[in-house]
């Protein structure tokens, strides 16, 4: 089937058609003489859509498209012609390029391959465009250590969330050191720094909790459906926080690993112990005012700095934050924080060969 000259061409280009048009451009430029049925099948669309795309390319983008009746396909009358990205907005080009760079943060997750393939297809127009080449050198995403997720575990969880079906799996509990059978209602997937977690309702314990996906195995989907009761959104339940998805009893294990600390130490609701923290700081006061650690944070000026107070049940994470501030921060309360901070400082001094005179 050749191009239908009587079909009314598009006056504007729908966004879903952008990818198709650049794919059509690729196929024609290869000199393979693709026809409408071939392109429709390859691009998973209809013949009418392909014909409108061809018409738009010819009439609106000045593409020198011709149809060869002997080879039964399209070709460019000008052999060197290729579509440019000049009609695409600068904002679109910038956003797509940045998205491809930021996707590196999720390289070891099951969604990486699919997402990258989608972005590669969408960003066909920006490949080779001079005004976007600078992005590769100016937007840098350093390599990160992430915890791989098994595709079969991921797919089972996704299916359970889509269909509101109960799933079962074996889960390695840090506290007991054993694998336990879990039957849960999958609610949300939560990504925290380097690890994916599943926020779900645990039928055995009759409460909502967080499961670290890398400790999940032998997932199975059941035919039983569940009804969501109460609040589904983890973010609303846990208030403002970026690292409260793992309970306090797991921090002893987790704190042995290297983490990049999030700037927010949000107050968390629940039954876990909430501590009242007080530290003295000498630098970064203005930044803390702009980006508070918690919603109830208070800063009072003192000699040579300020006194910072706030509440949180994330004791180990607060300890990590205090230590990360180096000589600019000194803990005042609770006593447990002062004790642990002092113990770490003494070990560091010993490693540095510092001794009392």
Beta strands, then each sheet from edge to edge (+ up, - down):
strand 1: 65-68
strand 2: 73-76
strand 3: 165-173
strand 4: 178-192
strand 5: 195-202
strand 6: 207-212
strand 7: 216-225
strand 8: 275-281
strand 9: 298-302
strand 10: 305-312
strand 11: 329-333
sheet 1: 1+ 2-
sheet 2: 6+ 5- 4+ 3- 7+
sheet 3: 9+ 10- 8+ 11-
end
